[in-house]
Amino acid sequence: MTYKVHCIDVKNQLQNYIWILEDSSTKEAVVVDPTEAQLVQDFCQTRNLILSQIWLTHWHKDHIGGVPELITERNIPVYGPREELSHIPFISHPLQHENHFKFNHLKVDILAVPGHTLGHIVYFIDELDILFCGDTLFAMGCGRVFEGTYAQMYHSLNRLAALPPRTQVYCTHEYTLSNAEFALTVEPDNLALHSRVEQVRKMRDSHQCTLPTTIALELETNPFLRAESEEEFSRIRILKDNF
């Protein structure tokens, strides 16, 4: 396969991951939500990759912190949410819901997912069954509702839940184990959840990355995607905020 996704573990307090999408036929690469420039530069240098695009999901500093330094070296196009230009002035290609653009021959589709922030977007590549979803959907969890409403977040998650079940979901934090422990309090009788939690505990014991997940797996084990109404979603989200 021509395209590969690599993970850079930032090893910071927020447990950020930076994702690199590589076109191995051209050695060109995209970085998604670069927390720190140096980690990206070192990664690309080691693997002889040419950074050709930067994709941002939302304006929080742990997702955009490395961009200014990455673009001072070279004029790299920066894709990001049109709604958040006031927070991210260095976006050169502002995007909104149902826009699309190309990385080499790949078509990249944009979905708006307000909730965590008002302008949050995600990047979906149908051809590769890949979703880069920032802080909207997590493995067995979802992002905190900082700027939007619970209703917005509920509808944003439903938008992602409607993607093909085989879609691989690349979130930007290693929150899987704490999410799993909370999910068990919501659905103590969910057998699929119990078996997944066991697997995640083993992975984390050996410091493995628990991502990507898939839409199918989240539909089975993520209480936020399984909520059947805005009210139920809000109740679970408030419980998680206080967990």
C-alpha positions as CSV (number, residue, x, y, z in Angstrom):
1,M,0.0,0.0,0.0
2,T,1.3,3.4,-0.9
3,Y,0.0,5.2,2.2
4,K,1.1,4.7,5.8
5,V,0.1,6.3,9.0
6,H,2.7,6.9,11.6
7,C,2.3,7.9,15.3
8,I,4.5,10.3,17.2
9,D,4.0,10.1,20.9
10,V,4.5,13.6,22.3
11,K,4.9,12.2,25.8
12,N,3.4,15.3,27.4
13,Q,1.0,15.5,30.3
14,L,-2.0,15.6,27.9
15,Q,-0.8,12.4,26.2
16,N,-1.0,13.9,22.7
17,Y,-0.3,11.9,19.5
18,I,0.8,13.6,16.3
19,W,-0.2,11.6,13.2
20,I,1.9,11.5,10.0
21,L,0.3,10.3,6.8
22,E,3.0,9.2,4.4
23,D,2.8,8.7,0.6
24,S,5.6,6.1,0.4
25,S,5.7,6.4,-3.4
26,T,6.7,10.1,-3.3
27,K,8.0,10.3,0.3
28,E,5.7,13.2,0.9
29,A,3.9,13.5,4.2
30,V,1.1,15.3,6.0
31,V,1.2,16.1,9.7
32,V,-2.1,16.2,11.6
33,D,-2.3,18.5,14.7
34,P,1.5,19.0,15.3
35,T,1.9,19.8,19.0
36,E,5.6,20.4,18.7
37,A,7.7,21.2,15.6
38,Q,10.9,19.5,16.6
39,L,9.3,16.1,16.9
40,V,7.9,16.4,13.4
41,Q,11.1,17.7,11.9
42,D,13.1,14.9,13.5
43,F,10.6,12.2,12.4
44,C,10.7,13.5,8.8
45,Q,14.4,13.8,8.7
46,T,15.0,10.3,10.0
47,R,12.7,8.8,7.4
48,N,13.6,11.2,4.5
49,L,10.1,12.5,4.3
50,I,9.1,15.8,2.8
51,L,6.4,17.6,4.8
52,S,4.0,18.8,2.2
53,Q,0.8,19.6,4.1
54,I,-0.4,20.5,7.7
55,W,-3.9,19.6,8.8
56,L,-5.5,21.1,11.9
57,T,-8.7,20.0,13.5
58,H,-9.2,22.9,16.0
59,W,-7.5,25.8,17.7
60,H,-6.3,24.3,21.0
61,K,-2.6,24.9,21.6
62,D,-1.7,21.3,22.0
63,H,-2.9,20.8,18.4
64,I,-1.3,23.8,16.7
65,G,1.7,24.6,18.8
66,G,4.3,23.4,16.3
67,V,2.9,25.1,13.2
68,P,4.6,28.5,13.4
69,E,8.0,26.9,13.5
70,L,7.2,24.4,10.8
71,I,6.1,27.1,8.3
72,T,9.0,29.5,9.0
73,E,11.4,26.9,7.5
74,R,9.3,26.3,4.3
75,N,6.1,27.6,2.9
76,I,3.9,24.6,3.7
77,P,0.1,24.8,3.1
78,V,-1.9,24.8,6.4
79,Y,-5.4,23.4,6.2
80,G,-7.8,24.1,9.1
81,P,-11.3,25.2,10.2
82,R,-12.6,28.4,8.6
83,E,-14.6,29.1,11.7
84,E,-11.5,29.3,13.8
85,L,-9.4,31.7,11.7
86,S,-9.4,34.3,14.5
87,H,-7.6,31.7,16.7
88,I,-5.4,30.2,14.0
89,P,-4.3,33.1,11.7
90,F,-1.7,31.0,9.9
91,I,-4.3,28.8,8.2
92,S,-3.7,29.2,4.4
93,H,-6.6,26.9,3.3
94,P,-9.7,27.5,5.4
95,L,-12.2,24.6,5.3
96,Q,-15.8,24.1,6.2
97,H,-18.4,21.3,6.2
98,E,-18.4,19.2,3.0
99,N,-15.4,20.9,1.5
100,H,-12.8,18.6,0.0
101,F,-9.2,18.8,-1.3
102,K,-6.4,16.6,-2.4
103,F,-3.2,15.1,-0.9
104,N,-1.5,13.8,-4.0
105,H,-4.3,11.6,-5.6
106,L,-6.2,11.1,-2.4
107,K,-9.5,12.9,-1.9
108,V,-9.9,14.3,1.6
109,D,-13.4,15.1,2.9
110,I,-14.2,17.6,5.6
111,L,-16.9,17.2,8.2
112,A,-17.9,19.9,10.7
113,V,-18.2,18.5,14.2
114,P,-18.9,21.4,16.6
115,G,-18.9,20.7,20.3
116,H,-15.4,20.5,21.8
117,T,-14.8,23.8,20.0
118,L,-17.3,25.6,17.8
119,G,-15.3,25.2,14.6
120,H,-13.8,21.7,15.0
121,I,-13.5,19.8,11.8
122,V,-12.4,16.2,10.9
123,Y,-10.6,14.8,7.9
124,F,-12.1,11.6,6.3
125,I,-10.3,9.7,3.5
126,D,-12.8,7.2,2.1
127,E,-10.2,5.5,-0.2
128,L,-8.1,4.6,2.9
129,D,-11.0,4.1,5.4
130,I,-9.3,6.7,7.6
131,L,-10.6,9.4,9.9
132,F,-8.4,12.0,11.7
133,C,-10.9,13.3,14.3
134,G,-8.9,15.5,16.7
135,D,-10.7,15.8,20.0
136,T,-14.3,14.9,19.0
137,L,-14.3,11.1,19.2
138,F,-12.0,9.1,21.4
139,A,-11.6,5.4,21.9
140,M,-14.6,4.7,24.3
141,G,-15.0,8.4,24.9
142,C,-15.5,11.9,23.4
143,G,-14.1,15.3,23.9
144,R,-15.2,17.7,26.6
145,V,-17.9,20.2,25.5
146,F,-15.9,23.4,25.9
147,E,-17.4,25.9,23.5
148,G,-20.4,24.2,21.9
149,T,-23.5,22.6,23.4
150,Y,-24.2,19.0,24.4
151,A,-26.8,18.9,21.6
152,Q,-24.1,20.0,19.1
153,M,-21.7,17.3,20.3
154,Y,-24.3,14.6,20.2
155,H,-25.1,15.5,16.6
156,S,-21.4,15.7,15.7
157,L,-20.8,12.2,17.1
158,N,-23.8,10.9,15.2
159,R,-22.3,12.3,12.0
160,L,-19.1,10.3,12.7
161,A,-21.1,7.2,13.8
162,A,-22.6,7.2,10.3
163,L,-19.3,6.7,8.6
164,P,-18.5,3.2,7.3
165,P,-18.0,0.7,10.2
166,R,-14.5,-0.3,8.9
167,T,-13.3,3.3,9.2
168,Q,-10.1,3.5,11.2
169,V,-10.3,6.3,13.8
170,Y,-7.2,8.3,14.7
171,C,-7.8,10.4,17.7
172,T,-5.2,12.7,19.2
173,H,-4.8,11.6,22.8
174,E,-4.1,8.3,24.7
175,Y,-7.1,8.5,26.9
176,T,-8.3,5.0,26.1
177,L,-7.8,3.4,29.5
178,S,-9.4,6.1,31.6
179,N,-12.3,6.2,29.1
180,A,-12.6,2.5,29.3
181,E,-12.9,2.6,33.1
182,F,-15.6,5.2,32.9
183,A,-17.5,3.3,30.2
184,L,-17.7,0.2,32.5
185,T,-19.6,2.3,35.1
186,V,-22.1,3.3,32.4
187,E,-22.5,-0.2,30.8
188,P,-21.4,-2.8,33.4
189,D,-23.1,-5.6,31.5
190,N,-21.6,-4.9,28.1
191,L,-19.5,-8.0,27.3
192,A,-17.8,-6.5,24.3
193,L,-16.7,-3.6,26.5
194,H,-15.3,-6.0,29.2
195,S,-13.2,-7.9,26.7
196,R,-11.9,-4.6,25.1
197,V,-11.0,-3.2,28.5
198,E,-8.9,-6.2,29.3
199,Q,-7.1,-5.9,26.0
200,V,-6.5,-2.2,26.6
201,R,-5.1,-2.8,30.1
202,K,-2.5,-5.2,28.6
203,M,-1.5,-2.8,25.9
204,R,-1.0,0.1,28.3
205,D,0.9,-2.1,30.7
206,S,3.5,-2.5,27.9
207,H,3.2,1.2,26.9
208,Q,1.6,0.4,23.5
209,C,-0.5,2.9,21.6
210,T,-4.2,1.8,21.7
211,L,-5.1,3.6,18.4
212,P,-6.5,3.5,15.8
213,T,-9.9,2.3,16.8
214,T,-12.7,1.7,14.3
215,I,-16.3,3.1,14.0
216,A,-17.6,-0.5,14.4
217,L,-15.7,-1.0,17.7
218,E,-16.9,2.3,19.0
219,L,-20.5,1.5,18.2
220,E,-20.1,-1.6,20.3
221,T,-18.2,-0.2,23.3
222,N,-18.4,3.7,23.4
223,P,-21.2,4.9,25.7
224,F,-21.3,8.3,24.0
225,L,-21.9,6.8,20.5
226,R,-24.5,4.4,22.0
227,A,-26.5,7.2,23.7
228,E,-30.0,7.2,22.1
229,S,-30.9,10.8,22.8
230,E,-29.4,14.2,23.5
231,E,-30.6,13.9,27.1
232,E,-28.9,10.6,27.6
233,F,-25.7,11.9,26.0
234,S,-25.7,15.0,28.2
235,R,-26.2,12.9,31.3
236,I,-23.3,10.6,30.5
237,R,-21.0,13.6,29.5
238,I,-21.7,15.3,32.8
239,L,-21.0,12.1,34.7
240,K,-17.7,11.8,32.8
241,D,-16.7,15.4,33.6
242,N,-17.0,14.5,37.3
243,F,-15.4,11.0,37.0
